[in-house]
Amino acid sequence: MTRHSIGTREEWLAARLKLLEAEKELTRRSDALAQQRQDLPWVVVDKPYRFETEDGNVSLADLFRGRSQLLVYHFMFGPDYTAGCATCSTIADSFNGFFPHLENHDVAFMAVSRAPLVKLQAYRKRMGWSFPWASSTGGNFNFDFNVSFTEEQQRGGGIEYNYRREPAWQSAREGEGFSSRMRESNPVADNAEMTGTDMATYTRERPGMSAFVLEDGIVYHTYSTYARGLDSLWGMYQWLDRAPMGRNETGVWWRRRDEYERMAG
């Protein structure tokens, strides 16, 4: 028996029109926020970052591939992971469809992770993806853009993520040996297990996206966002927010798309 309100078509239409005004206001506010992002000052990127790609060892400027703008998705796939982060993987499932459109609009797209290129390529093949993916292994790119951290930073309270500083990690062994019940109540432990790591190792990598522009041979950093700032890039959530029950979440319910059938079986 449903506990939700039941009404007539006329009552529904009146409520829908009221909601429409709120949606329109949100759209206008979103347009204004987009302009604020574009109005942020540009910061010169003067470090010689290098990346391993299918085209060999390249610079940050090379990632633009002849375009004037570059969008980077900081994909959580650390050197010690056995598979990419399941959460990042659900976000990345939409990349194949949109990146050709971006690239034909003078905007290059690239996923970047610290895992070696061979690991990234194997995982991309498993997931059936074709979007470009670069490895920043051995360099400081991820660390400088606040999506990767050392164990020393983690233990000493030196992690600054999503524009705030986090408290020190209490134990390097926290998150190991979790019981099934504890994992159900701890989504971070669940995600860590799905990458073949413990919580401490898993959380030394973080998700995010960064934007860059190339002008007169100079690369500028223009924008970065992290954590729930990525919600609007997560296509699945945009659909769920319009479903009758919304996100209806209890812990980490999603899996890599090739794992649902295994779970059901």
N, C-alpha and C positions, 0 to 999 in steps of 0.2 A: 504494500500500500504506500503510494507516494506521500511524502510530507510536504511536497512543494505546493505553492499556491496554484490553484486552477481558476481560470477565468474565461470569459467570453472572448470572441475575436475582437470585439470593440474595445474591451479592457486591455487586451494585448496590444492593440494598435496605439492606444493612448500612452501606454507605458513605453512602447517602442519609440514613439516620436519624442518622448522626454529623454530617452536614452540617446537618441540620434543627436540631440543638441549637445550632450556631453561628449559624444564621439567626435563631433565636428570641432569642438573646442580643443580636444586632445590632438586632433590632426593639425589645427592651427598652431598649437603650442609645439608640436613636434617639428613643424616647418621652421618655427622661430629658433628652436634648439639646434637644428641642422645649420642654420645660418651662423649661430654662435660658434659652433665647431669650426666652420670655415673661416671665421674671423680670428681664431686663435693665432698668436704670433708664430712664425716659423723659426725653428732652431737648427742651426747648421750641424750636420753630422760630420765630424772631422776625424773619426776613428776609421782605420782601414779594415773594416769587417770583411771576412772571407767566408764563403759558403761552398759546400759540396753539392753539386747539382748533376743532373743528367748531362749537362753541357760542360762538366768539369768544375774546377775550382774558380769561383767568380767573386766579384766584389758586390757590395750593396747596389751600386749604380747599375751593374749588369742585370740585376733582378728586374729592373724596369723593362727590359727587353724592347727598347726603342720607344717606350711610352713616357709620358711626363709625370704620371702618378703611380703609386704603388700601395696596395693594401696587403698587409701581412697578418695572417692568422697565426698566433702563437699556440701551436698544437702541443698538448702535454704528451710527450713521448721522450722520457729521459733515457740516458744511456743504459740504465739498469732495468728498464721496463722490458717485459717479454712481449707486450702488445700495447698499442696506443690506448690512451685514456678512453673509456667507453662513453663518457660524457662528450668529450671533444669529437668522438667518432659520430655521435648522433647529430652534432652540429655540422660536421664535415659532409654528411650525406647529401646536403643541398649544394655543395660547392661545384660539383660537375655541371649542374644545370646553368648556374649563373656566371661562372668565370669567363666563358667565351663572350658573353654580352659585355662584361666589364672591359675585357681586352679590346673589344671593338669600339670602345668609347674612351680610348686613351687612358685606361686604368689597368695596370698589370696587377695580377693577384698571385700570391705565393703563401703556402703554409710553410712554417719554419719550426723545426724541433731540434733538440740536442742529440737525439739518437743518431748513430751512424747511418749514412745514406742507404746502405744495403738493407738495414732493418726497415727503414721507411718504405723502400721500394717493395719489399716483400709484403708488408702490411697493406700497402696501397693495392697491390695485386689481389690479396685476399679479399679486400673490401670492394673491389671492382671500381675503384676510383681512377680518374685520369687527370685531375688538377695537378699543377706543378707543386713540388714539395722539396725543400732544401734542408740540408743538415748544417747546423751551426756548430757542430762538435769541435771542441778544442779552442773555441773563440769566446769572446765576452758579450756577444750580441744579446743573448737571452738574459744575462746578468744585468747588463746596462739598461735593458728595457723592463726590468723588474718582473720577469716571469720565470727565472731560475735562481736558485739560492744554494749556497754551500751549507754543509753540515755545521760548520762553525757559526755561520749567521743564524741558522735555525736554533742552535743550542744557546747562543748568546743574546737572543732577542734582537737580531740584526735584520730580520726580514721586514721589508717595507713593501707591502702589496696593496694594490687598489687605493693608493694614496694615504695609507695609514700603517703605523708600525704595529707588529704583532708581538705578543709576549713570547718569552723563550720557551722552546720545547722542553718539557720536563724530563723525558727519558727517551733515549734513542731506540729503546725497545718497545715503546708504546705502540700499540697497534699490531704487534706480533702475537700470534697465539690466541686471537680472539675466538670465542665460542660463536656458534651459529647465531644464538640469541643476541649476543652483543653486536655482531655484524649487522643484524637486522635493524638495530637501533642506532647504528653509526654508519651513515652513508659514506663517509670518507674511508672507513675501513673496508667497506664493500667495494668501492671504486679501486682502492689500492690492491685488493685481492685480484680484481679483474685485470690488473696490469702486471701481476706476478711479483708484487713488491709489498713491503710493509708500509704503514702509514707515514712514517718519517721520510722514507725515500720518495714515496709518491708525492707528498706535499712540498717537496723541494722544487717541483715543477708546478707552474700555474698557467691558467688559460688567459688569453687576452688578444687584442688586435691593435695594430699600429698602422698609421698612415704616413706616407712620405711623398715628397714632390722633388722632381729633378729639374733644375732651372740653371741654364748657363754652366752646365757641368758640375753644379754643386747640389748635393743631396740635403734636404731639410726634413726634419721630423715635424709633423703637424698635429698629430692626435694619437692618443692611446686610451683604451678603455679595458676594464677587467671585470671579473666576477659577474654580477648581475647586469653590468653594463653590456654584456653580450646577449642578454635575453632577446632583444629584438632581432639578433642575427640567427637565432635558433628557430628555424622554420616550423618545427614540430610544435613549439609552444604557441606560436601565433594561431595555429589551427585549434589546439586544445583550449585556448582562451575563448574560443567561440563555440565550443562544444557544451552541451547542457550541464555537464558536471565539472566543467573547467579542467584544471590540471589534476585535481583529485589525487594528489600524491601521498604516498606513505613510504617514505624512504626512497632509495634508488630503485625505481621500478623498471627503468629502461635498460636495454642491453644492446650490444652491437647487433645490427640488423640480421646478421647471419647466425645469431645465437638463440633467437626466439623459438625457432622450430625445435632446436635441441632441448630447450627448457620444457616445451610442451610435451615432447616425447618422453 
